[in-house]
Amino acid sequence: SRAVELAREVGPAEIGSLYESLVGIGVLESDMQRFESARAHLREGLAVLEGLLGPDHPQLASVLIDIASVDYYVGDLAAADAGFRRALELRTRTRGPDDPRNSAIIANLAAIDFSRGRYAEALDEFRKVLALRERHRGVDDPDNAKFHVNISYCLGRLGDQEAAQASAMRALELREGKLGAQHPLTGKAHHAVGLVALRRSDHALARKHFEQAIAVARAVPVEADVYEPLAGLAEVLLAERDHAELARVVEPVIGRCNAPEAPAGDCAQLEFSLARAIVDKRESRAIELARAARARLLGDDVPTVEVRDAIDAWLARHPG
């Protein structure tokens, strides 16, 4: 690149300034969601720094993390995984494997593994992050709760619902005890407990926790937080064949799903739940909803693909 060519023509001080300029522009463009241009500038910055310090210098880790973060955001999971792993390797050489400052990178790797359907690997990584945090911040730090939730999601995907429930309940215990019953993060812990209960077909318990999560979410001015537990409640009502109640709860929310802040994945779940509930009486409307749900699911992560495949299979049985 032209930046690398320039770096060959100037001294170390100028190279440092060139690197900082490229990375600064890349980070700014990332904040502006101009991701392709951000990646180009960040990668040029990396190439310049590699030319100055060599490919194994620990200082490369910061820009590798910046690049991997953009890769992850745009859905390039393989590139993000490679970048975070290289950054972790460089950081580990200087900090050691048990430095708590490594936690953020390991958590990012766990999230990528979960998105790729590598649930056992994600579970090991989330557990490592939790162990590092508990060792350095104590077992009762409320921020540990999000890792108990993530561990619960992994265990649920792996079929160990009993252990998943224990992890979700531990998250709820931490957040209720440290943050209070009405804190938005406490609501998310209720959602995690509800998901496990739903998988265990304990519909009464699932409904209780989803409804508590909804109540907490509706008490704060963040509309997007309501959709996730509503999607869980809709699945409970569908399993109980309470189609009238499902329609009553979901219809008003679906009308807001085209708002920019509405989460696409949760809205797709709501639309698909309602489609299955009303198909016997309003088939054309059900098919319309399922197609709308399918159109929202653009990601290639494994959980999204699973839902998309389920919608495709349903639409194949209801061609209209």
PyMOL commands that set and color helices and strands:
alter all, ss='L'
color gray80, all
select helices_A, chain A and resi 2-9+12-31+35-53+60-73+77-95+100-115+119-137+142-158+161-179+184-199+203-218+224-239+243-254+264-278+283-296+302-317
alter helices_A, ss='H'
color red, helices_A
deselect
rebuild
show_as cartoon
